[in-house]
Each structure stands twice: as C-alpha cells, then as structure tokens.
Amino acid sequence: MKIVETIAEVRKEVKEWRKQGLSVGLVPTMGFLHEGHQSLIERASRENDRVVVSDFVNPVQFGPGEDLASYPRDLARDAAVCEAAGADLIFHPSPEEMYFPDFSTYVNMESLSEELCGKTRPTHFRGVCTVVSKLFHITAPDRAYFGQKDAQQLAIIKRMARDLNFDIEIVGCPIVREADGLAKSSRNTYLSPEERQAALVLSQAVALGQSMAEQGEKDAEKIVSAMKELIAKEPMARIDYVQAVDGVSMSPVREMKAPVLVAMAVYIGKTRLIDNFIYEG
C-alpha cells in the first residue's frame, strides 16, 4: 500500500491501473478512521480491483468556531486500518495541494442542503460538494463509498453525481455502531466517560422512533416529539435538531410514507453528534 501527497501521484497510479483494465473504488474520509470507515474500505475492496482512500481534513466544510483545528488526526493509525481493510493507496494531501491560494470555485447544492445539518451549518455542504467533486476528478473512480450515518450528505452526493453527470456509482453503506448502540464517529473521542454514557440517548431515541414507525405510527411529528422528549431527559444533551424528511428530496414530511429519513444532531457537552434511521415502509 502506498501513501501519496500530491494530485499528480494519484493520477499516475490510477492511470497505470486503468491501463491494466482494473476497476477503482474511492472511500473519501477525513481520517482518524474507525470501524465504520473500515467497513467502507472492506466493501470497496470486495467490489473493486483497487481502492483509494482519501485522508484529508477538508477546511472548507468547517464553519467559524467549528472544530477544524482540534479535529483528530493520526496518519500512522489510519494507514494500519487502511492496509488491514484492503486499501491500495492513501491520498493524504495538504490543504495547499487541494486549494490554490486564490481558490474561488465552489460546488453549491440547493434545496437538499437547506434542512437538517444545513440549517445550522450553512456552508458545510458547499465544502463537502466541492471537495468530493475534486476527489472524483482526481481519482476517477468507478464507485465511491459513503456511510449512512451522514444520510443527508449521502443524498446530496447522489444528487450531485446525477446533476453533474459523474460516471460514478455512489454506494451507501450501513451505520456501524458500538456494542451499546452508539454510532461510530471520529468525534466520539472528544467525549468524557460521563458524556460517552450520556451519548447513548441518541441511539435510544433512534430505537424508539424505529419502533413507533414499525408498529404503524404514521404521524411523523408524533415520532419526532417522542424522540425529543426522550433526549430531553438526558441533562448533558442539547438538541440541535430532530426532524423527519423525505428520504430523497430532504424536504420536511408530516406522514411516515416511505422513504422517510428521521435524523438528529445533538450536542453532548460541546460535542455535536448525529444519528438517524430510514423508514422504508
């Protein structure tokens, strides 16, 4: 497995693979990999001849006051995870390699980015779409893999690939959870032991919402209200949002008519965590 830092090196490797008729999978990450990322890499390895993992903390998707400077980084640890999972190449660029000093071209998504995380992080998805578009151009993959935990991001990337005619299959992969239910996240490392225990309220709320939907509750607001009430009982939790939206358009819904995404962002102490479930009917 190779680790490269420049766009030219990535393109050289991919061109050699293409000459051999090999397929390429891409797993975009911001590093500090966990079992969720590992599952994406393993699936990409099963479904492609070669796998590129990008390991890049993308500055343009962080807003003012967010955790860009403190976001965890550990390339040596990431490399071990990538190699064990079957990756062939890690692309680990600097911000200067990805963005010229006078960089001024962004990819902006309308409508799908207006709800959920887009309400409180208004520039976030512009940064996500921009960096993912660049990675698609740089690595020219056949398939790209994203986790369902970031469900809004996955929907936005699928729409972007369609709208901009990227000849790439976008593959969504299931949420990977800890044994006690907490969704895997690089930001879980921010949590103190007490906060880590309190964070279980997110997966508990997901389980409650899923149960209500599966038992036939069709009123989306009743499900959301019940989830909010459960989260509110945890003193360390502060809700950013809990919302039910159409699973494709990301527009708010009142009725649980599949597919519906029920998603949340909750602060546990200073750490913002997300979780969700999709009701398929």
ABEGO torsion letter per residue (X at the ends): XBBBABAAAAAAAAAAAAAAGBBBBBBBBAEGBBAAAAAAAAAAAAABABBBBBBBBBAAABBBGBAAAABBBBAAAAAAAAAAAGBABBBBBBAAAABBAABABBBBBBGAAABEAAAABAAAAAAAAAAAAAAAAAAGBABBBBBAABAAAAAAAAAAAAAAGBBBBBBBBBBBBBAAGBBBBAAAAABBAAAAAAAAAAAAAAAAAAAAAAAGBABAAAAAAAAAAAAAABAABBBABBBBBBAAAGBBBABBBOBBBBBBBBBBEABBBBBBBBBAX
